Amino acid sequence: SVEGPEMLLRIAKAVKKVSGTITYPDGRAVTDASIGIFKKDTGGWAEGKTDGSGRYSVALSGGSWDVSVYPFSPASNWSYNRPPDTVSFALDQNPEEKVMNFVVTLVDATISGKVVKPDGSPPTANSVFVSFRSGEGSEFGGPVDPSGNFTARLVAGAYNVFAYSQDPNFSGPALGPISVAT
């Protein structure tokens, strides 16, 4: 046990805000989106959801944040297949608001599979990410579940497949390109 003076930690109110809309290519609102926001320097995390008009708003602290969009459900008919966008705020307590709008991609195909370790057992959930990257740079994919299964909703086409492991004892196999049909 540690004895000594009691510590008082005072947290600051989040006075910065990122907001915007998420739409389909035809301008219709995406109402089933989650917004994931990762703070680059500290590893902090914030998230939000779209409302019935496709709008979102998330309070943040100062610093640089990576903002990404993903569907509530893997059964959604869309994907955001681009790298996260970065938003930066001053490191102070002055209110600031930045607008970031996103346009998602409609998907028309599903690919699923299973990842196993050399002994045949599944990796830990979310420790392996399976990615499908097109020649144009579009990328779709997702993490494995507790059984090692993955499902990716994507646009029909040709893809290179990558598997990334967070466990340094394992690496993804070299995989050739695949074609996915609707």
C-alpha positions as CSV (number, residue, x, y, z in Angstrom):
1,S,0.0,0.0,0.0
2,V,1.1,3.5,-0.7
3,E,0.6,6.2,1.9
4,G,1.0,9.9,1.4
5,P,-0.9,13.0,0.3
6,E,-4.1,12.5,-1.7
7,M,-3.9,13.4,-5.4
8,L,-6.4,15.7,-7.0
9,L,-6.7,15.3,-10.8
10,R,-8.7,18.0,-12.5
11,I,-9.9,17.1,-16.0
12,A,-10.7,19.7,-18.5
13,K,-14.0,20.0,-20.3
14,A,-13.8,19.1,-24.0
15,V,-14.4,22.4,-25.8
16,K,-13.4,21.4,-29.3
17,K,-16.0,19.8,-31.6
18,V,-15.9,17.9,-34.9
19,S,-19.2,17.6,-36.7
20,G,-20.6,16.9,-40.1
21,T,-22.7,14.7,-42.2
22,I,-22.3,11.2,-43.7
23,T,-24.1,10.5,-47.0
24,Y,-24.4,8.0,-49.8
25,P,-23.0,9.0,-53.2
26,D,-26.5,10.2,-54.2
27,G,-26.7,12.6,-51.2
28,R,-29.1,10.5,-49.1
29,A,-28.3,10.5,-45.3
30,V,-26.5,7.5,-43.8
31,T,-28.4,6.9,-40.5
32,D,-26.5,3.8,-39.3
33,A,-22.9,5.1,-39.0
34,S,-20.5,5.2,-36.1
35,I,-17.7,7.7,-36.0
36,G,-14.5,6.5,-34.5
37,I,-11.9,9.1,-33.4
38,F,-8.4,8.2,-32.3
39,K,-6.1,10.8,-30.6
40,K,-2.7,10.4,-32.2
41,D,-0.4,11.5,-29.4
42,T,-2.1,9.9,-26.4
43,G,-4.1,7.0,-27.8
44,G,-7.3,8.5,-26.6
45,W,-10.6,7.4,-28.2
46,A,-14.0,9.1,-28.8
47,E,-16.9,8.1,-30.8
48,G,-20.3,9.2,-32.0
49,K,-23.2,8.1,-34.1
50,T,-25.3,9.7,-36.9
51,D,-28.8,10.8,-36.3
52,G,-31.8,10.4,-38.6
53,S,-30.4,13.1,-40.9
54,G,-26.9,11.6,-41.2
55,R,-25.5,14.3,-38.9
56,Y,-23.0,13.7,-36.1
57,S,-21.1,15.8,-33.5
58,V,-18.4,14.7,-31.1
59,A,-16.7,16.8,-28.3
60,L,-12.9,16.5,-28.2
61,S,-9.9,18.0,-26.5
62,G,-7.1,19.8,-28.3
63,G,-4.6,17.9,-30.4
64,S,-4.6,15.8,-33.6
65,W,-7.3,13.2,-34.1
66,D,-7.8,10.5,-36.8
67,V,-11.5,10.3,-37.8
68,S,-13.0,7.3,-39.4
69,V,-16.5,6.1,-40.3
70,Y,-17.9,2.6,-40.1
71,P,-21.4,1.0,-40.1
72,F,-23.2,-0.1,-36.9
73,S,-23.7,-3.6,-38.5
74,P,-21.6,-5.7,-40.8
75,A,-24.9,-6.3,-42.8
76,S,-25.0,-2.6,-43.9
77,N,-25.1,-1.9,-47.6
78,W,-22.1,0.6,-47.4
79,S,-18.5,0.9,-46.3
80,Y,-16.1,3.8,-45.8
81,N,-13.0,2.4,-47.6
82,R,-10.6,5.2,-47.1
83,P,-7.9,5.9,-44.5
84,P,-8.9,8.0,-41.6
85,D,-9.0,11.8,-42.1
86,T,-7.1,13.9,-39.6
87,V,-8.5,16.9,-37.7
88,S,-6.3,19.1,-35.5
89,F,-7.3,21.6,-32.8
90,A,-5.2,24.0,-30.7
91,L,-3.9,22.7,-27.4
92,D,-5.9,25.2,-25.3
93,Q,-9.4,25.7,-23.7
94,N,-10.7,28.0,-26.4
95,P,-13.8,26.6,-28.2
96,E,-13.3,25.4,-31.7
97,E,-15.4,23.5,-34.2
98,K,-14.4,21.8,-37.4
99,V,-16.6,20.2,-40.0
100,M,-15.8,16.9,-41.7
101,N,-18.2,15.4,-44.1
102,F,-17.9,11.8,-45.4
103,V,-19.3,10.1,-48.5
104,V,-19.6,6.3,-48.2
105,T,-19.3,3.6,-50.9
106,L,-22.2,1.3,-51.7
107,V,-21.2,-2.3,-51.5
108,D,-22.6,-5.2,-53.5
109,A,-20.6,-8.3,-52.4
110,T,-19.7,-10.2,-49.3
111,I,-16.6,-12.3,-48.6
112,S,-16.1,-14.3,-45.4
113,G,-13.5,-16.7,-44.1
114,K,-11.6,-17.9,-41.1
115,V,-8.2,-17.2,-39.7
116,V,-6.4,-19.8,-37.6
117,K,-3.0,-20.0,-36.0
118,P,-0.5,-22.7,-37.0
119,D,-2.0,-25.1,-34.3
120,G,-5.5,-24.6,-35.8
121,S,-6.8,-22.5,-33.0
122,P,-8.4,-19.1,-33.6
123,P,-6.4,-15.9,-32.8
124,T,-7.7,-13.7,-30.1
125,A,-10.7,-11.6,-31.2
126,N,-9.8,-8.3,-32.9
127,S,-6.1,-9.3,-33.0
128,V,-6.0,-10.0,-36.7
129,F,-7.4,-7.6,-39.4
130,V,-8.1,-9.0,-42.9
131,S,-7.9,-6.4,-45.6
132,F,-9.0,-6.4,-49.3
133,R,-7.2,-3.7,-51.3
134,S,-8.1,-2.8,-54.9
135,G,-5.7,-1.6,-57.6
136,E,-7.3,1.9,-57.3
137,G,-6.5,2.0,-53.5
138,S,-9.9,1.3,-52.1
139,E,-9.7,-0.9,-49.0
140,F,-12.3,-3.0,-47.3
141,G,-12.0,-5.4,-44.4
142,G,-12.4,-6.0,-40.7
143,P,-11.2,-7.8,-37.6
144,V,-11.7,-11.5,-36.8
145,D,-14.3,-12.5,-34.2
146,P,-13.6,-14.8,-31.2
147,S,-13.8,-17.9,-33.5
148,G,-11.4,-16.4,-36.0
149,N,-14.1,-15.6,-38.5
150,F,-14.2,-12.5,-40.6
151,T,-16.7,-10.9,-43.0
152,A,-16.1,-8.0,-45.4
153,R,-18.7,-6.2,-47.4
154,L,-17.2,-4.7,-50.5
155,V,-17.7,-3.7,-54.1
156,A,-17.3,-6.6,-56.7
157,G,-13.8,-6.5,-58.3
158,A,-10.2,-7.6,-58.0
159,Y,-8.4,-7.3,-54.7
160,N,-5.1,-8.1,-53.1
161,V,-5.6,-9.8,-49.7
162,F,-3.7,-8.9,-46.5
163,A,-3.9,-10.2,-43.0
164,Y,-2.3,-8.1,-40.2
165,S,-1.6,-9.6,-36.8
166,Q,-1.2,-7.5,-33.6
167,D,0.7,-10.4,-32.1
168,P,4.4,-10.1,-33.1
169,N,4.7,-13.9,-33.0
170,F,2.5,-14.3,-36.1
171,S,2.4,-12.7,-39.5
172,G,-0.1,-12.9,-42.4
173,P,0.6,-15.3,-45.2
174,A,1.5,-14.2,-48.7
175,L,-1.8,-14.2,-50.6
176,G,-2.3,-13.8,-54.3
177,P,-5.0,-11.5,-55.8
178,I,-8.7,-12.6,-55.8
179,S,-11.7,-11.7,-57.8
180,V,-15.0,-11.1,-56.0
181,A,-18.4,-11.2,-57.9
182,T,-21.8,-9.9,-56.7
